[in-house]
Amino acid sequence: MSESSAAVRPASAAVDPLTAAIEPARAAAVETAGDADAVGEHLGATPETVSAEGAAAHLGEVLTHTFASRLPGYVGWHWAVTIARVPGDERITVDEVVLLPGDQALLAPAWVPWHERLRPGDLSVGDVLPATEDDPRLAPAYTVDDDSADDPEGRIVAGEIGLGRERVLSREGRSEAVARWTAGEFGPTAPMARQAPGPCASCGFYLPLAGSLRQVLGACGNAYAPAEGRVVTADYGCGAHSQATLVVVQDTEVVTSARYDTSEYDVLSD
Ligand code: SF4
């Protein structure tokens, strides 16, 4: 809105011309809304302040009038019309007219990028989830001790001839994985682990991971175990532990019902 078209004069010469300029402000809101019915009752007027060298100071020449919104779909919103006056000049100009949400306004949730919205399990066949350049779970291989191999010199040679990985799990990425798997289904707090005869660390079916995580993580290689083929923590365990021993108890036979015992009778035949 240009200053010339927005220039208005207050309806009455009150002590504070800006505060009194309700109708000119309403007219500006109606002009922006394009419909007089879209602008409701006057809600108030707020002097605008600016910070001058760190101290808040009232300009006294800039003020915002607010009006209720009557626009369909904008319940709880309000029109904010900011007007101003040059000291010593009676003319009032409209700085801006905006529609703002109030405390009760219905707002759309904040937009979240697709790759941040994804949850574990959302990825299906054919989907591609590219890791961003700044993904904190990954770091350039040359900055991190890539623990996929035990021989550091071998890693350097592999990198030089183009066989090494460009990025590897960062320290943060590894910590997150350990925390996730420790708290998961095959971690030490799982009900199965609490009843197990021993931990995976002492089980013959336990295959420790290579690298720095070998002390805490491994894979289960027991086809009969519920964790078969899964990553387990060293302190997880299950009833299929290789060192589990079966104690055979010779129970005494307990007969709870009457039965026909032929040993005390003569069986006669015709
Ligand atoms: S069989 Fe059980 S105890 Fe052994 S590695 Fe697998 S999950 Fe662990």
Boltz pocket constraint, residues with backbone or C-beta under 6 A from the ligand:
constraints:
  - pocket:
      binder: B
      contacts: [[A, 198], [A, 199], [A, 200], [A, 203], [A, 204], [A, 205], [A, 206], [A, 207], [A, 219], [A, 220], [A, 221], [A, 222], [A, 225], [A, 227], [A, 228], [A, 232], [A, 236], [A, 237], [A, 238], [A, 239], [A, 240], [A, 241], [A, 242]]
      max_distance: 6.0
